[in-house]
Amino acid sequence: MIDKVKRFISPAVAIPVLMWLAGCGGPEPIPAPKAFQDFVSPDRTFAGKGPDGWKKSEAGVQGGMQSSVVFEQGTAQVSLTADLQGSLMADIGRANNAQVENVAGMLPEGMQASLPKTIPVIDKLHLAAKNSLAKKYQNYEEKPSQMLRCGMGEGRVSEFTAEKADGIFKYKVHGYRATVLSGERRLVGVLRCAETDWASLSPGFGQILSSLTAGPG
């Protein structure tokens, strides 16, 4: 088949076609991590366990506004970013909810139902981050959020699927999108891999999210 491609099309066209043919089997399989390593974010506001042996990169400084830790292996990525802005947004949301609840407490029972119901701040922030992630992929779909239990604070996690373009290639991805609120930071986590690796990597992704805790400060 490759000989036929060379014979009937020009080299300028043949090269990307041959690349596509070589990669038509999809991304290389990624084995599940055999161990996990402890990490602390550069600003020391969060900590947890990441996949041992994966490429690790960091950004941020102690006392900064934002900090991130990223682990990568092939097409799989674990991205964890904490920021002060999200925490300030949470404070504003809590104040607004408290105001609505105070007003409701002063009204007769029959009128309380007419007021809008307050939505937990963590749910608002988690939903707001969905559109930002969806713009990075094609055919993004997400399941309803679930409670995330970890030592860092109150959290939510949603499972998602999408399609990712990588040069001339496109493949299906599967992952978790998480939001966690601590006392002074909002953490956003995106843990994703090729659909073909989801069965082997998703248990480890769950371990990473469960391991999140407040850093030493």
N, C-alpha and C positions, 0 to 999 in steps of 0.2 A: 504493500500500500504506500509506503514512504517513497519507493522508487517512482511510482506513478505520480505522486505529488511533485517530485523533482522534475519530472519529464514535461508536465503540462502547465506549470505556473512558474513565474519569474522568481529569482532568489529573494527579492524584496518581500514577496508575498509568502514564499515557501517557508521562510524562517519562523514567522509567528505561527503558521499552520503546523509546522513540525513541533514547535514548542507545545501547542495545544494537544497534539496527538500524544506527545510524551507524557503530558500531565492529565490525560483524560481519565486515568484511574483515580484521581482525587488526591488530596493531601496525604503525605506520609503518615502512617499510624503513629500515635504517641502513647507509649506505655504509661500506666498509672504510676505516680511517684511511689518509691519504696519507702521513703522516709520524709519527714517534714522538719524544717529548721526554724528556730525561733528568730524573730526579727522585731526591731523597734523602729518606728518611723523617724525620719531625720529631725522632726520637731519634737519628738518624744511624747506625742499626745496619744498615740495608739500603738498597740503591739499585737502579735499573734504568731501563727505558724504558717510558713510558706513551703512550697514543694522543694525538697532538697535536690540539687543538681540542675535546676532550671536557671536560666540567665536572670540575674536580679539587677534592677536599676532603681535609683532613688532621686528625689528632688525635694528641695525645701531645707530650711534651717530652723534651729530652735528659736522660738519667739516669732517665727514668720506667720503669714496669713494662711498659707496652704502647704501641704506636704503630701507626698505620694510615694508608694512602694509598688513596683511592678515586677512580676515574674513572667517569663516567657519561655516557651519550648515549642519550636515549630510554629504551627498555626494556633496554638493554645496560648491564652494570656489571662493572668490574674492581675487586675488593676485596682488598687485601693488608694483613694484620695480623700483626705480630710481637710476641711476648710472652716475658717471662722465665720465667713459670710452666711453659710447655711445655719450655723448656730444662732446668729443674730436674727435671721428670718424666723427661726423657731421661737425665739423670745417674743417677737412681735405677734406671731400666731397665737401663742399662749395668752398674751395680754388681750387680744381680740376675743378669744373664746371666753376668758374670764369676764369680760365686759358683757357679752351676750348672756352669760349665765346669771350675772348679777341683776341685769334688767329683767330676766325671766322670773327671778325670785321675788321681784317686787310686784309682779302682775298677778291678777286672779288666775286660778287654774284654767279657766275656760279660754283665756287669752294667751296662755303660754304656748299652746300648740301652734299659734300663728307665727311665732318667731322661727327663723331658720335654725335647723339643728347644727350644733357645733360638730366639726370633724376633727379628730385627733391630729395634732400638728405633724406627727410622724407620717400619717397617711397623706397629708397635703404635700409634704416635701417629696415623698416617694413618688407620688403621681406626677408632680411637676417635673421630675427628672426624666420621666419616660420619653417625652417628646425629643429631648436633647439626644438621647441614645438612638432613638428610632431614625433620626436624620442621617446617621452614619451607616445605615444598612438599607437593604432593599427587602420588601415583603416582610417587614417586622411584625411579629405577633407575640402577644404576651398573655400569660395566664394571670388570674387574679392574685393579688399579693397575699402572702402568708406571714404570720408572726415569725420573726427571727430572734432566737434566744442566744445571747452571747454576753460576755462579761463587760462589754464596752457601754451598753445602754440599750434603750428601746429601739427595736429594729423591725424592718419589713423586707421581704425578699420575694421577687417574682421570677418565674422561669420564662425564658423567651426563646424564640427561634427566628431566624432571618436568613438572608443571603448576603454574602460578602464578596465584593469584587477585589481581586488581587492581581493587578496588571491585566492580562488578557484572560485570566481565569476567574471563575465564579464558583463558589461552593457554599453549601448550607452550613450554618453555624447554630449552636445550641448553647445556652448559658443561663446564668443567674444574674439578676440586677438587684443590688441590695442598698438600703439606706439605713444608717444607724445614727442615733443622736446620743451624744455624751453630754457632760456638763458644759463643755466649752467648744465642742467641734461637731460638725456633721460629717459623717463618712459616707462616701459613695463607692460601692464596689461593683465591678463588672468582671465576671469570671466566665470565659467562653472558650469554645473549642469547635473543631469541625464536628458536624453531626455524627460522623462515623466514630468519633472518639468519646462521645457523650457517655455511653454506658460505662466506660472504664474510668473516665476522669471526674464525672459528676459526684461520686462519693467523696473524693478528695476535696472538691470545691466546697462541699458541705462542711467538711472538717475545718477548712480554712475560715469560713464564715463563723462557725461556732467558736473558734479559738480567739476571735477578736476581743480585745480588752483594752482598758485605758492604759496609756503608757506611763512611764515613771515620772513624767513631767520635767 
